[in-house]
Each structure stands twice: as C-alpha cells, then as structure tokens.
C-alpha cells in the first residue's frame, strides 16, 4: 500500500493529466449525445471541457519534460564525445530552465492583468483557466532545475571516476 501511494504521488502530474483528459472526453461525449438524441445542449460543458483540455495539455507537457519524453533531434549530439554530449545536455537544460522560469513569471503577470474577467457561460474568473499556464510552466521550471542538478551530478561523477 505504501509503495502504491509513493508511485501515485511520484506520478501525480501524469494521473492529473489523464483524469482531466477523461473528464474532457466525457463532457464532449455527453454534449454530443444530448445534442443529437435530445436536441438539447448543456452550454457549460463546452467551457468546462475546454478548460480541462487546457490543463491536460500543460500538465501533460510538464510530465513529458520530467520524463524526458519530448521530441528532440539528437542526431548530432549522439555523435559527440561523452563529455561534449554531457555539456550539450546541461546547456540545453539550462536554456529550458531559463525559458520556463521566464514564462512562469509572464504567467503571473498575465493572471494579475486578467483577474476581473469572467467566462461568459459559467461566470467564473478566467484565472481558473489561465492558472494552467502557471501550473504547467511552473512545474516545467522545477523539473528543468532538477534536470540541471542531475546533469551536474552526472558530470561530477564522471570527473571523479577519471581521477
């Protein structure tokens, strides 16, 4: 039981993205059936499904970054010597960290500027939707920092092994 809880907490981003995607699909299917069978549309489902999908995308992108699942072109990097390859990986992770941190900062500014806007049908603040930016890029910044630390540790271990 304890291992299962650890596994779930370790992969909470993946489970959250999956659950939000399931909610999105359920809402879309319910709305399609209600439209064609009962000739009735639940107006709020479109906004909620869109919001869930936005969260799915940003949390899923963070999960992909954490697990290094994003598509990359490593044809040239794989041909480099080991030390140069480690340096390129560190440099790439630093660039990703800087970009994600900056976008997280911009997300905070964006949330501040849109605090008085509401969604037209559900009449709730659009910041509930825009919070996906902050969560997604915030997670990606944290994961990028973790990758940088891993890269430095790996490079140090390589230097110690040579000594």
C-alpha positions in Angstrom: 0.0 0.0 0.0 2.8 2.4 0.9 4.6 1.8 -2.4 1.4 2.4 -4.3 0.9 5.8 -2.6 4.5 6.7 -3.4 4.0 5.7 -7.0 0.8 7.8 -7.3 2.5 10.8 -5.6 5.6 10.5 -7.8 3.4 10.4 -10.9 0.7 12.8 -9.8 1.2 15.0 -12.8 0.5 12.1 -15.2 -2.5 11.0 -13.2 -3.9 14.5 -13.1 -3.4 15.0 -16.9 -5.1 11.6 -17.5 -8.0 12.3 -15.2 -8.6 15.8 -16.8 -8.4 14.2 -20.3 -11.1 11.7 -19.2 -13.3 14.5 -17.9 -12.8 16.3 -21.2 -13.8 13.3 -23.3 -16.8 12.6 -21.0 -18.1 16.1 -21.3 -17.7 16.2 -25.1 -19.4 12.8 -25.5 -22.3 13.8 -23.2 -22.8 17.0 -25.1 -22.7 15.3 -28.5 -25.3 12.7 -27.4 -27.5 15.3 -25.7 -27.4 17.4 -28.8 -28.3 14.6 -31.3 -30.6 12.5 -29.2 -32.4 15.0 -27.0 -31.8 18.1 -29.2 -30.5 19.8 -26.0 -27.1 21.3 -25.3 -25.5 21.8 -21.9 -23.9 25.2 -22.5 -21.4 25.0 -19.7 -19.9 21.7 -20.9 -18.0 23.4 -23.7 -16.3 25.8 -21.4 -15.5 23.2 -18.8 -14.2 20.7 -21.4 -12.0 23.4 -23.0 -10.6 24.3 -19.5 -9.9 20.7 -18.7 -8.2 20.2 -22.0 -6.0 23.2 -21.5 -4.9 21.8 -18.1 -4.4 18.4 -19.7 -2.0 20.0 -22.3 0.1 22.0 -19.8 0.3 19.4 -17.1 1.0 16.7 -19.7 3.7 18.8 -21.2 5.3 19.1 -17.7 5.1 15.3 -17.3 6.8 14.9 -20.7 9.5 17.2 -19.6 10.0 15.4 -16.3 10.3 12.0 -18.0 12.3 13.5 -20.9 9.6 12.3 -23.4 9.6 15.5 -25.6 10.8 15.0 -29.1 14.3 16.1 -29.7 16.8 16.0 -32.5 19.8 14.3 -31.1 21.5 13.0 -34.3 24.4 15.3 -34.0 24.6 15.3 -30.2 24.9 11.5 -30.1 27.9 11.7 -32.4 29.8 13.9 -29.9 32.3 12.6 -27.4 30.8 11.8 -23.9 32.0 15.0 -22.2 30.7 17.2 -25.0 27.4 15.4 -25.0 27.0 15.9 -21.3 27.8 19.6 -21.7 25.2 20.0 -24.5 22.6 18.3 -22.3 23.4 20.6 -19.4 23.3 23.7 -21.7 20.0 22.6 -23.2 18.5 22.0 -19.7 19.7 25.5 -18.6 18.1 27.1 -21.6 14.9 25.2 -20.9 15.0 26.3 -17.2 15.5 29.9 -18.1 12.7 29.9 -20.7 10.3 28.1 -18.4 11.1 30.4 -15.5 10.5 33.4 -17.6 7.2 32.1 -19.0 6.2 31.3 -15.4 6.9 34.9 -14.5 4.9 36.1 -17.5 2.0 33.8 -16.5 1.9 35.5 -13.1 1.8 38.9 -14.8 -1.0 37.6 -17.1 -3.0 36.3 -14.2 -2.7 39.7 -12.4 -3.9 41.5 -15.5 -7.0 39.3 -16.1 -8.3 38.9 -12.5 -11.6 40.8 -13.3 -12.5 38.9 -16.4 -15.1 36.0 -16.3 -16.0 33.2 -18.5 -19.2 34.1 -20.4 -21.3 31.0 -19.6 -20.0 29.6 -16.3 -19.5 33.2 -14.9 -16.3 32.2 -13.0 -13.0 34.0 -13.3 -10.9 33.2 -16.3 -8.0 33.0 -13.9 -9.1 29.4 -13.2 -8.4 28.6 -16.8 -5.2 30.7 -17.0 -3.9 29.1 -13.9 -3.0 26.2 -16.1 -0.2 28.3 -17.6 1.3 29.0 -14.1 1.0 25.4 -13.0 2.3 23.9 -16.3 5.3 26.2 -16.7 5.9 26.3 -13.0 6.2 22.5 -13.0 8.4 22.6 -16.1 10.7 25.1 -14.4 11.0 22.9 -11.3 11.6 19.8 -13.5 14.2 21.7 -15.6 16.0 22.7 -12.4 16.0 19.0 -11.3 17.4 18.0 -14.7 20.2 20.6 -14.4 21.1 19.3 -11.0 21.1 15.7 -12.3 23.4 16.8 -15.2 25.9 18.5 -12.9 25.9 15.4 -10.6 26.5 13.2 -13.6 29.3 15.4 -14.9 31.0 15.4 -11.4 30.8 11.7 -11.1 32.4 11.4 -14.5 35.3 13.6 -13.3 35.7 11.7 -10.1 35.9 8.4 -12.0 38.7 9.8 -14.1 40.8 10.9 -11.1 
